[in-house]
Amino acid sequence: MEFPNVLAFEAETAVKILREAGYECSIVVTEPPKFKDRPQEGCPCEYVVRQRKLDNNKAEITVVRRYRKGGVHNGTQN
């Protein structure tokens, strides 16, 4: 079974692709260093910045959390 490339995908989409390919997926969430431990405004969006294939059809993805200011998210405007 080929391991799917999900780099730069939104986290939700990446997990769906990996599960459909038969992988159990764990997620590690991080933020850019200048934003760690500080409250942020806007809609959080998580994108895959690293992926690893583990043993026994398991995968680990690392996602970075970014905050979008303005726009529409989940049908509501911020």
A tleap script that builds the chain and sets N, CA, C and O, in Angstrom:
source leaprc.protein.ff14SB
mol = sequence {
  NMET GLU PHE PRO ASN VAL LEU ALA PHE GLU
  ALA GLU THR ALA VAL LYS ILE LEU ARG GLU
  ALA GLY TYR GLU CYS SER ILE VAL VAL THR
  GLU PRO PRO LYS PHE LYS ASP ARG PRO GLN
  GLU GLY CYS PRO CYS GLU TYR VAL VAL ARG
  GLN ARG LYS LEU ASP ASN ASN LYS ALA GLU
  ILE THR VAL VAL ARG ARG TYR ARG LYS GLY
  GLY VAL HIE ASN GLY THR GLN CASN
}
set mol.1.N position { 0.850 -1.169 0.000 }
set mol.1.CA position { 0.000 0.000 0.000 }
set mol.1.C position { 0.900 1.238 0.000 }
set mol.1.O position { 1.828 1.335 0.803 }
set mol.2.N position { 0.622 2.180 -0.901 }
set mol.2.CA position { 1.412 3.398 -1.021 }
set mol.2.C position { 0.984 4.417 0.036 }
set mol.2.O position { -0.203 4.593 0.309 }
set mol.3.N position { 1.976 5.076 0.617 }
set mol.3.CA position { 1.708 6.075 1.644 }
set mol.3.C position { 1.363 7.400 0.968 }
set mol.3.O position { 2.179 7.934 0.217 }
set mol.4.N position { 0.165 7.942 1.221 }
set mol.4.CA position { -0.258 9.186 0.561 }
set mol.4.C position { 0.546 10.399 1.031 }
set mol.4.O position { 0.921 10.495 2.199 }
set mol.5.N position { 0.799 11.306 0.119 }
set mol.5.CA position { 1.463 12.562 0.454 }
set mol.5.C position { 0.389 13.584 0.801 }
set mol.5.O position { -0.398 13.975 -0.061 }
set mol.6.N position { 0.351 14.016 2.054 }
set mol.6.CA position { -0.672 14.962 2.502 }
set mol.6.C position { -0.070 16.282 2.992 }
set mol.6.O position { -0.747 17.060 3.663 }
set mol.7.N position { 1.189 16.534 2.662 }
set mol.7.CA position { 1.832 17.782 3.071 }
set mol.7.C position { 1.068 18.976 2.519 }
set mol.7.O position { 0.649 18.974 1.362 }
set mol.8.N position { 0.892 19.980 3.341 }
set mol.8.CA position { 0.213 21.246 3.014 }
set mol.8.C position { -1.307 21.119 2.929 }
set mol.8.O position { -1.984 22.107 2.645 }
set mol.9.N position { -1.855 19.937 3.165 }
set mol.9.CA position { -3.308 19.776 3.207 }
set mol.9.C position { -3.823 20.293 4.542 }
set mol.9.O position { -3.084 20.330 5.525 }
set mol.10.N position { -5.093 20.694 4.577 }
set mol.10.CA position { -5.707 21.006 5.858 }
set mol.10.C position { -5.793 19.708 6.657 }
set mol.10.O position { -5.974 18.633 6.084 }
set mol.11.N position { -5.665 19.806 7.959 }
set mol.11.CA position { -5.591 18.622 8.817 }
set mol.11.C position { -6.763 17.678 8.630 }
set mol.11.O position { -6.571 16.466 8.528 }
set mol.12.N position { -7.964 18.209 8.583 }
set mol.12.CA position { -9.163 17.386 8.437 }
set mol.12.C position { -9.117 16.555 7.155 }
set mol.12.O position { -9.441 15.367 7.169 }
set mol.13.N position { -8.717 17.177 6.058 }
set mol.13.CA position { -8.624 16.487 4.769 }
set mol.13.C position { -7.523 15.436 4.800 }
set mol.13.O position { -7.699 14.334 4.282 }
set mol.14.N position { -6.391 15.773 5.403 }
set mol.14.CA position { -5.268 14.841 5.476 }
set mol.14.C position { -5.639 13.572 6.248 }
set mol.14.O position { -5.321 12.462 5.822 }
set mol.15.N position { -6.308 13.745 7.375 }
set mol.15.CA position { -6.725 12.589 8.175 }
set mol.15.C position { -7.680 11.712 7.367 }
set mol.15.O position { -7.565 10.486 7.395 }
set mol.16.N position { -8.607 12.318 6.660 }
set mol.16.CA position { -9.562 11.564 5.841 }
set mol.16.C position { -8.828 10.746 4.776 }
set mol.16.O position { -9.129 9.569 4.577 }
set mol.17.N position { -7.862 11.372 4.091 }
set mol.17.CA position { -7.108 10.675 3.044 }
set mol.17.C position { -6.329 9.500 3.631 }
set mol.17.O position { -6.328 8.408 3.063 }
set mol.18.N position { -5.667 9.723 4.764 }
set mol.18.CA position { -4.890 8.652 5.387 }
set mol.18.C position { -5.778 7.508 5.856 }
set mol.18.O position { -5.423 6.343 5.682 }
set mol.19.N position { -6.919 7.819 6.442 }
set mol.19.CA position { -7.833 6.758 6.899 }
set mol.19.C position { -8.376 5.963 5.720 }
set mol.19.O position { -8.493 4.739 5.797 }
set mol.20.N position { -8.708 6.649 4.630 }
set mol.20.CA position { -9.202 5.951 3.437 }
set mol.20.C position { -8.134 5.039 2.843 }
set mol.20.O position { -8.455 4.038 2.203 }
set mol.21.N position { -6.862 5.385 3.052 }
set mol.21.CA position { -5.759 4.559 2.561 }
set mol.21.C position { -5.412 3.437 3.541 }
set mol.21.O position { -4.513 2.639 3.278 }
set mol.22.N position { -6.124 3.375 4.670 }
set mol.22.CA position { -5.935 2.286 5.621 }
set mol.22.C position { -4.988 2.586 6.769 }
set mol.22.O position { -4.529 1.663 7.442 }
set mol.23.N position { -4.687 3.852 7.006 }
set mol.23.CA position { -3.784 4.225 8.088 }
set mol.23.C position { -4.544 4.803 9.272 }
set mol.23.O position { -5.491 5.574 9.113 }
set mol.24.N position { -4.104 4.412 10.465 }
set mol.24.CA position { -4.602 5.015 11.695 }
set mol.24.C position { -3.712 6.237 11.940 }
set mol.24.O position { -2.487 6.129 11.883 }
set mol.25.N position { -4.309 7.379 12.208 }
set mol.25.CA position { -3.556 8.623 12.201 }
set mol.25.C position { -3.550 9.302 13.571 }
set mol.25.O position { -4.584 9.411 14.229 }
set mol.26.N position { -2.365 9.756 13.988 }
set mol.26.CA position { -2.266 10.596 15.188 }
set mol.26.C position { -1.785 11.975 14.743 }
set mol.26.O position { -1.088 12.113 13.738 }
set mol.27.N position { -2.173 12.991 15.513 }
set mol.27.CA position { -1.885 14.371 15.136 }
set mol.27.C position { -1.100 15.071 16.241 }
set mol.27.O position { -1.446 14.982 17.419 }
set mol.28.N position { -0.040 15.768 15.840 }
set mol.28.CA position { 0.731 16.621 16.733 }
set mol.28.C position { 0.471 18.051 16.271 }
set mol.28.O position { 0.684 18.373 15.103 }
set mol.29.N position { 0.010 18.916 17.186 }
set mol.29.CA position { -0.324 20.294 16.834 }
set mol.29.C position { 0.751 21.235 17.354 }
set mol.29.O position { 1.201 21.112 18.493 }
set mol.30.N position { 1.154 22.168 16.516 }
set mol.30.CA position { 2.130 23.173 16.912 }
set mol.30.C position { 1.707 24.532 16.363 }
set mol.30.O position { 0.795 24.629 15.542 }
set mol.31.N position { 2.376 25.566 16.824 }
set mol.31.CA position { 2.127 26.925 16.352 }
set mol.31.C position { 3.472 27.570 16.058 }
set mol.31.O position { 4.489 27.135 16.598 }
set mol.32.N position { 3.505 28.593 15.217 }
set mol.32.CA position { 4.778 29.303 15.012 }
set mol.32.C position { 5.303 29.810 16.354 }
set mol.32.O position { 4.508 30.244 17.188 }
set mol.33.N position { 6.614 29.770 16.586 }
set mol.33.CA position { 7.177 30.154 17.889 }
set mol.33.C position { 6.738 31.531 18.384 }
set mol.33.O position { 6.534 31.712 19.584 }
set mol.34.N position { 6.592 32.496 17.492 }
set mol.34.CA position { 6.219 33.828 17.965 }
set mol.34.C position { 4.780 33.911 18.469 }
set mol.34.O position { 4.411 34.893 19.114 }
set mol.35.N position { 3.954 32.884 18.181 }
set mol.35.CA position { 2.558 32.890 18.623 }
set mol.35.C position { 2.283 31.946 19.785 }
set mol.35.O position { 1.177 31.946 20.326 }
set mol.36.N position { 3.268 31.139 20.180 }
set mol.36.CA position { 3.036 30.168 21.258 }
set mol.36.C position { 2.678 30.875 22.557 }
set mol.36.O position { 3.262 31.898 22.916 }
set mol.37.N position { 1.710 30.304 23.243 }
set mol.37.CA position { 1.277 30.782 24.558 }
set mol.37.C position { 0.735 32.214 24.549 }
set mol.37.O position { 0.711 32.874 25.587 }
set mol.38.N position { 0.302 32.693 23.380 }
set mol.38.CA position { -0.342 34.008 23.302 }
set mol.38.C position { -1.699 33.830 22.654 }
set mol.38.O position { -1.821 33.121 21.655 }
set mol.39.N position { -2.718 34.461 23.208 }
set mol.39.CA position { -4.040 34.348 22.582 }
set mol.39.C position { -4.024 34.974 21.193 }
set mol.39.O position { -3.414 36.021 20.973 }
set mol.40.N position { -4.707 34.312 20.259 }
set mol.40.CA position { -4.762 34.778 18.881 }
set mol.40.C position { -6.195 35.083 18.496 }
set mol.40.O position { -7.135 34.515 19.052 }
set mol.41.N position { -6.354 35.982 17.542 }
set mol.41.CA position { -7.675 36.319 17.033 }
set mol.41.C position { -7.835 35.722 15.653 }
set mol.41.O position { -6.858 35.542 14.926 }
set mol.42.N position { -9.067 35.415 15.296 }
set mol.42.CA position { -9.354 34.880 13.977 }
set mol.42.C position { -9.690 33.403 14.039 }
set mol.42.O position { -9.792 32.814 15.115 }
set mol.43.N position { -9.860 32.823 12.874 }
set mol.43.CA position { -10.227 31.411 12.764 }
set mol.43.C position { -8.978 30.543 12.696 }
set mol.43.O position { -8.129 30.761 11.832 }
set mol.44.N position { -8.846 29.558 13.591 }
set mol.44.CA position { -7.685 28.682 13.501 }
set mol.44.C position { -7.821 27.716 12.329 }
set mol.44.O position { -8.869 27.100 12.137 }
set mol.45.N position { -6.762 27.592 11.560 }
set mol.45.CA position { -6.697 26.640 10.451 }
set mol.45.C position { -5.444 25.807 10.665 }
set mol.45.O position { -4.375 26.349 10.947 }
set mol.46.N position { -5.568 24.502 10.533 }
set mol.46.CA position { -4.429 23.619 10.761 }
set mol.46.C position { -3.998 22.982 9.447 }
set mol.46.O position { -4.810 22.386 8.739 }
set mol.47.N position { -2.710 23.112 9.126 }
set mol.47.CA position { -2.137 22.578 7.898 }
set mol.47.C position { -1.012 21.615 8.219 }
set mol.47.O position { -0.268 21.823 9.178 }
set mol.48.N position { -0.879 20.555 7.419 }
set mol.48.CA position { 0.150 19.539 7.623 }
set mol.48.C position { 1.508 20.089 7.199 }
set mol.48.O position { 1.669 20.567 6.076 }
set mol.49.N position { 2.490 20.017 8.112 }
set mol.49.CA position { 3.850 20.450 7.805 }
set mol.49.C position { 4.853 19.298 7.882 }
set mol.49.O position { 6.003 19.444 7.468 }
set mol.50.N position { 4.414 18.151 8.412 }
set mol.50.CA position { 5.279 16.974 8.496 }
set mol.50.C position { 4.405 15.737 8.534 }
set mol.50.O position { 3.327 15.747 9.128 }
set mol.51.N position { 4.868 14.679 7.904 }
set mol.51.CA position { 4.147 13.407 7.981 }
set mol.51.C position { 5.156 12.287 8.137 }
set mol.51.O position { 6.253 12.334 7.581 }
set mol.52.N position { 4.766 11.276 8.907 }
set mol.52.CA position { 5.634 10.112 9.119 }
set mol.52.C position { 4.811 8.840 9.023 }
set mol.52.O position { 3.714 8.741 9.572 }
set mol.53.N position { 5.360 7.885 8.323 }
set mol.53.CA position { 4.750 6.554 8.256 }
set mol.53.C position { 5.363 5.737 9.385 }
set mol.53.O position { 6.583 5.601 9.474 }
set mol.54.N position { 4.509 5.198 10.243 }
set mol.54.CA position { 4.954 4.377 11.359 }
set mol.54.C position { 4.645 2.915 11.071 }
set mol.54.O position { 4.060 2.597 10.036 }
set mol.55.N position { 5.028 2.039 11.963 }
set mol.55.CA position { 4.740 0.606 11.813 }
set mol.55.C position { 3.255 0.311 11.960 }
set mol.55.O position { 2.504 1.123 12.500 }
set mol.56.N position { 2.840 -0.845 11.481 }
set mol.56.CA position { 1.483 -1.364 11.653 }
set mol.56.C position { 0.395 -0.429 11.117 }
set mol.56.O position { -0.607 -0.180 11.788 }
set mol.57.N position { 0.603 0.086 9.901 }
set mol.57.CA position { -0.396 0.953 9.242 }
set mol.57.C position { -0.785 2.161 10.096 }
set mol.57.O position { -1.955 2.538 10.161 }
set mol.58.N position { 0.202 2.754 10.742 }
set mol.58.CA position { -0.040 3.966 11.522 }
set mol.58.C position { 0.717 5.118 10.883 }
set mol.58.O position { 1.761 4.931 10.257 }
set mol.59.N position { 0.166 6.311 11.056 }
set mol.59.CA position { 0.796 7.517 10.536 }
set mol.59.C position { 0.721 8.606 11.596 }
set mol.59.O position { -0.184 8.628 12.430 }
set mol.60.N position { 1.689 9.502 11.543 }
set mol.60.CA position { 1.682 10.659 12.425 }
set mol.60.C position { 1.848 11.893 11.558 }
set mol.60.O position { 2.751 11.962 10.724 }
set mol.61.N position { 0.969 12.867 11.759 }
set mol.61.CA position { 1.120 14.127 11.041 }
set mol.61.C position { 1.314 15.249 12.053 }
set mol.61.O position { 0.715 15.244 13.128 }
set mol.62.N position { 2.152 16.199 11.694 }
set mol.62.CA position { 2.349 17.399 12.503 }
set mol.62.C position { 1.686 18.534 11.759 }
set mol.62.O position { 1.942 18.753 10.575 }
set mol.63.N position { 0.830 19.255 12.463 }
set mol.63.CA position { 0.111 20.366 11.843 }
set mol.63.C position { 0.464 21.656 12.552 }
set mol.63.O position { 0.686 21.679 13.762 }
set mol.64.N position { 0.512 22.734 11.777 }
set mol.64.CA position { 0.738 24.053 12.349 }
set mol.64.C position { -0.602 24.771 12.370 }
set mol.64.O position { -1.379 24.703 11.418 }
set mol.65.N position { -0.848 25.441 13.445 }
set mol.65.CA position { -2.102 26.178 13.599 }
set mol.65.C position { -1.847 27.633 13.230 }
set mol.65.O position { -0.997 28.297 13.824 }
set mol.66.N position { -2.588 28.116 12.248 }
set mol.66.CA position { -2.514 29.517 11.837 }
set mol.66.C position { -3.873 30.140 12.044 }
set mol.66.O position { -4.893 29.450 12.050 }
set mol.67.N position { -3.883 31.423 12.212 }
set mol.67.CA position { -5.138 32.127 12.463 }
set mol.67.C position { -5.431 33.065 11.310 }
set mol.67.O position { -4.622 33.932 10.979 }
set mol.68.N position { -6.594 32.887 10.702 }
set mol.68.CA position { -7.032 33.758 9.616 }
set mol.68.C position { -7.838 34.892 10.212 }
set mol.68.O position { -8.703 34.683 11.063 }
set mol.69.N position { -7.546 36.082 9.758 }
set mol.69.CA position { -8.322 37.234 10.214 }
set mol.69.C position { -9.313 37.599 9.124 }
set mol.69.O position { -8.968 37.657 7.944 }
set mol.70.N position { -10.548 37.845 9.537 }
set mol.70.CA position { -11.584 38.216 8.575 }
set mol.70.C position { -12.048 37.023 7.764 }
set mol.70.O position { -11.618 35.893 7.997 }
set mol.71.N position { -12.925 37.282 6.815 }
set mol.71.CA position { -13.411 36.219 5.951 }
set mol.71.C position { -14.526 35.416 6.568 }
set mol.71.O position { -15.072 35.781 7.609 }
set mol.72.N position { -14.858 34.328 5.924 }
set mol.72.CA position { -15.951 33.461 6.361 }
set mol.72.C position { -15.378 32.100 6.709 }
set mol.72.O position { -14.565 31.553 5.964 }
set mol.73.N position { -15.799 31.554 7.841 }
set mol.73.CA position { -15.376 30.229 8.283 }
set mol.73.C position { -16.596 29.493 8.829 }
set mol.73.O position { -17.279 29.997 9.721 }
set mol.74.N position { -16.865 28.332 8.310 }
set mol.74.CA position { -18.013 27.522 8.725 }
set mol.74.C position { -19.322 28.305 8.635 }
set mol.74.O position { -20.201 28.177 9.488 }
set mol.75.N position { -19.430 29.116 7.583 }
set mol.75.CA position { -20.693 29.814 7.336 }
set mol.75.C position { -20.903 31.078 8.141 }
set mol.75.O position { -21.954 31.709 8.028 }
set mol.76.N position { -19.916 31.471 8.964 }
set mol.76.CA position { -20.066 32.702 9.735 }
set mol.76.C position { -18.907 33.634 9.430 }
set mol.76.O position { -17.794 33.191 9.144 }
set mol.77.N position { -19.180 34.915 9.494 }
set mol.77.CA position { -18.133 35.888 9.232 }
set mol.77.C position { -17.538 36.351 10.544 }
set mol.77.O position { -18.249 36.554 11.529 }
set mol.78.N position { -16.187 36.521 10.546 }
set mol.78.CA position { -15.547 37.000 11.769 }
set mol.78.C position { -15.004 38.391 11.567 }
set mol.78.O position { -14.426 38.968 12.489 }
savepdb mol mol.pdb
quit
